[in-house]
């Protein structure tokens, strides 16, 4: 269950880190420009998100995760912090109710379950480019439009977010994901809230706050030093165990 919530969190990266487009617009697109058709307005929003993402080198934020599923007696709330440095370094720090750290560096992802004194390292190997495209380090909001139908709700007043409601186009996606809703800040054009509804009806929702863009992040933020006594199981992308080791 915790792994599912972590995966949902990583999916948020698809919208929270830059797209690295080949070129940049000289002027940022305006989704509220007059005389745009519905499809043109949606494309302008996508282009504006891409424009802002292309300026991004680092990102820090606080997040709150709300999770509801059949395994929980009541909705569960988790909190923590998120850090990103272009092009492929990420850290999710869950602080409550369970202390869990997830660090991604290039083609390797390590999850440290602090209270259990164990960790898992996923070796992505030759699949790294596909995985990071999926997670967002080389993906973009444009990618979602290829796999989902989108309904766009514009801000009614300044300060209201853009709201995107996405439904999967293909059965292979619908088997796992029923719908997704994304709220985009009308000033920064960064996602401030995301909600995933799985095919089972389980939901995971993220809200981001206190975003800091392009501020220096220490190098050791993305170095995970496991303390003595923590076992670390190494897995390949296919789930095969590649060995384990304990920190002396």
SULRASUL-V346757 format. One record per pair of residues at least 4 apart in sequence whose C-alpha atoms are under 7 Angstrom apart, sorted by the first residue. I is the first residue (numbers start at 1). J is the second residue. D is the distance in Angstrom with one decimal. If there is no record, write none. Layout:
i=<I:I>
j=<J:J>
d=<D:D>
//
This chain:
i=<1:2:3:4:5:5:6:7:8:8:10:11:12:13:13:13:14:14:14:14:14:15:15:15:15:16:16:17:17:17:18:18:18:18:18:18:19:19:19:19:19:19:19:20:20:24:25:28:28:29:29:29:30:30:31:31:31:36:36:37:38:39:40:41:42:42:43:44:45:46:46:46:47:48:49:49:49:50:51:52:52:56:56:57:57:57:58:58:58:58:58:58:59:59:59:59:59:59:59:60:60:60:60:60:60:61:61:61:61:61:61:61:61:62:62:62:62:62:62:63:63:63:63:63:63:63:64:64:64:64:64:64:64:65:65:65:65:65:65:65:66:66:66:66:66:66:66:67:67:67:67:67:67:68:68:68:68:68:68:69:69:78:78:79:79:79:80:80:80:80:81:81:81:82:82:82:83:83:83:84:84:84:85:85:87:88:88:88:89:89:89:89:90:90:90:90:91:91:91:91:92:92:92:93:93:93:94:94:94:94:95:95:99:99:99:100:100:100:101:101:101:102:102:102:103:103:103:103:103:104:104:104:105:107:107:107:107:108:108:108:108:109:109:109:110:110:110:110:111:111:111:112:112:112:113:113:113:114:117:117:118:118:118:119:119:119:119:120:120:120:121:121:121:121:122:122:122:122:123:123:123:124:124:124:127:128:129:130:131:132:132:132:133:133:133:134:136:139:141:144:145:147:147:147:148:148:148:148:149:149:149:149:150:150:150:150:151:151:151:152:152:152:153:153:153:154:154:155:155:155:156:159:160:161:161:161:161:162:162:162:162:163:163:163:164:164:164:165:165:165:166:166:166:167:167:167:168:168:168:168:170:171:173:174:174:175:176:176:177:177:177:178:178:178:179:179:179:180:180:180:181:181:181:182:182:182:182:183:183:183:183:184:184:184:184:185:185:185:185:192:192:192:193:193:193:194:194:194:195:195:195:196:196:196:197:197:197:197:198:198:226:226:227:228:228:229:229:229:230:230:231:231:231:231:232:232:232:233:233:233:234:234:234:234:235:235:235:235:236:236:236>
j=<5:6:7:8:9:204:10:11:12:204:135:135:16:17:135:136:134:135:136:139:140:136:140:141:191:190:191:53:136:137:53:54:56:137:138:140:50:53:54:137:138:139:140:54:138:51:51:48:51:44:47:48:44:48:41:44:45:40:41:41:42:43:44:45:46:152:47:48:49:50:141:142:51:52:53:189:190:54:55:56:189:213:214:85:86:214:84:85:86:213:214:215:83:84:85:211:212:213:214:82:83:84:211:212:213:81:82:83:208:209:210:211:212:80:81:82:208:209:210:79:80:81:206:207:208:209:77:78:79:80:206:207:208:77:78:79:204:205:206:207:75:76:77:78:204:205:206:75:76:77:203:204:205:72:75:76:202:203:204:202:203:96:97:94:95:96:93:94:95:96:92:93:94:91:92:93:90:91:92:89:90:91:89:90:137:105:106:137:104:105:106:222:103:104:105:222:102:103:104:222:101:102:103:100:101:102:98:99:100:101:99:100:113:114:115:112:113:114:111:112:113:110:111:112:109:110:111:222:224:108:109:110:109:123:124:125:128:121:122:123:124:121:122:123:119:120:121:122:119:120:121:118:119:120:117:118:119:118:230:231:230:231:232:230:231:232:233:232:233:234:232:233:234:235:234:235:236:237:235:236:237:128:236:237:131:132:133:134:135:136:137:138:137:138:139:139:140:143:145:148:149:168:169:170:166:167:168:169:166:167:168:169:164:165:166:167:164:165:166:163:164:165:162:163:164:162:163:160:161:162:160:186:186:183:184:185:186:183:184:185:186:182:183:184:181:182:183:180:181:182:179:180:181:178:179:180:173:174:178:179:174:175:177:178:199:199:198:199:197:198:199:197:198:199:196:197:198:195:196:197:194:195:196:191:193:194:195:191:192:193:194:189:190:191:192:189:190:191:192:207:208:209:206:207:208:205:206:207:204:205:206:203:204:205:201:202:203:204:202:203:230:247:247:247:248:246:247:248:246:247:244:245:246:247:244:245:246:243:244:245:241:242:243:244:239:240:241:242:240:241:242>
d=<6.5:6.2:6.2:6.2:6.2:7.0:6.2:6.2:6.6:7.0:6.1:5.6:6.2:5.7:5.4:5.1:6.7:5.0:3.7:6.2:6.3:6.6:6.5:6.2:6.7:7.0:6.6:6.6:6.0:6.0:4.4:5.6:6.4:6.3:6.9:7.0:6.3:6.5:6.5:6.7:5.1:5.2:4.9:5.8:6.4:6.6:6.9:6.0:6.5:5.7:6.4:5.2:6.2:6.9:5.1:4.9:5.0:5.6:5.7:6.0:6.4:6.2:6.0:6.3:6.3:6.9:6.1:6.0:6.2:6.3:6.2:6.3:6.0:6.2:6.1:5.5:6.7:6.1:7.0:7.0:6.9:6.8:6.3:5.9:5.3:5.4:5.4:4.5:6.3:5.7:4.6:6.4:5.8:5.1:6.7:7.0:5.7:4.7:6.2:5.6:4.5:6.5:5.6:5.1:6.6:5.8:5.3:6.7:6.3:5.8:5.4:4.4:6.3:5.9:4.4:6.1:5.7:5.2:6.0:5.8:5.5:5.8:6.5:5.5:4.5:6.3:7.0:5.8:4.5:6.7:5.6:5.3:6.7:5.6:5.0:6.1:6.9:5.5:4.6:6.7:6.9:5.8:4.7:6.6:5.7:5.0:6.5:5.7:5.2:6.4:5.8:4.5:6.4:6.7:4.8:6.6:5.7:5.3:6.6:4.4:6.5:5.3:5.8:5.9:5.8:5.4:5.3:4.3:4.9:6.9:6.1:5.2:6.7:5.8:4.7:6.3:5.7:5.1:6.6:5.7:4.5:6.5:5.2:6.6:6.2:6.0:5.3:6.0:5.4:4.8:6.6:6.5:5.7:5.0:6.8:6.8:5.6:4.5:6.4:6.3:5.8:5.1:6.6:6.2:4.7:6.5:6.8:5.3:5.0:6.1:4.8:6.9:6.7:5.7:6.7:5.7:4.9:5.8:5.7:5.1:6.8:5.7:4.4:6.4:5.7:5.4:6.6:6.3:6.8:5.8:4.4:6.5:6.5:6.4:5.0:5.9:5.1:6.9:5.8:5.0:5.8:5.6:5.1:6.8:6.8:5.5:4.2:6.2:5.4:5.3:6.4:6.1:4.2:6.6:6.1:5.6:5.8:6.8:4.8:6.8:5.0:4.7:5.8:7.0:6.1:4.5:6.3:5.3:4.7:5.8:6.8:6.1:4.7:6.0:6.0:4.8:5.7:6.4:6.0:4.8:6.0:5.2:6.3:5.2:6.1:6.0:6.0:6.2:6.1:5.7:5.1:6.3:5.7:4.7:4.8:6.6:6.4:6.5:7.0:5.9:6.6:6.0:5.6:7.0:5.6:5.2:4.3:5.0:5.6:5.3:6.4:6.2:6.4:5.6:4.7:6.7:5.7:5.1:6.6:5.8:4.8:6.6:6.0:5.0:6.5:5.1:6.7:5.0:5.6:5.4:6.5:6.3:6.5:5.7:5.2:4.7:5.1:5.6:5.0:6.5:6.3:5.8:4.6:6.4:5.6:5.1:6.4:6.1:4.6:6.5:5.7:5.1:6.0:6.7:4.8:6.6:6.1:5.7:7.0:6.7:6.3:6.1:5.9:5.4:6.6:5.9:5.7:5.0:6.1:4.2:5.0:5.4:5.1:4.7:6.2:5.2:7.0:5.6:4.6:6.1:5.8:5.1:6.7:6.9:6.0:4.7:6.5:5.8:5.9:5.1:6.3:5.6:5.5:4.3:5.7:4.9:5.6:6.2:6.1:5.8:5.0:7.0:5.5:4.3:6.1:5.6:5.1:6.6:5.8:4.2:6.4:5.6:5.3:6.2:5.9:5.9:4.5:6.7:5.3:6.2:6.4:6.7:6.4:4.7:5.0:6.1:5.4:6.2:5.5:5.5:7.0:5.6:4.1:6.4:5.4:5.2:5.9:6.1:4.1:6.5:5.9:5.2:5.4:5.6:5.6:5.5:4.4:5.2:5.3:6.4:6.5>
//
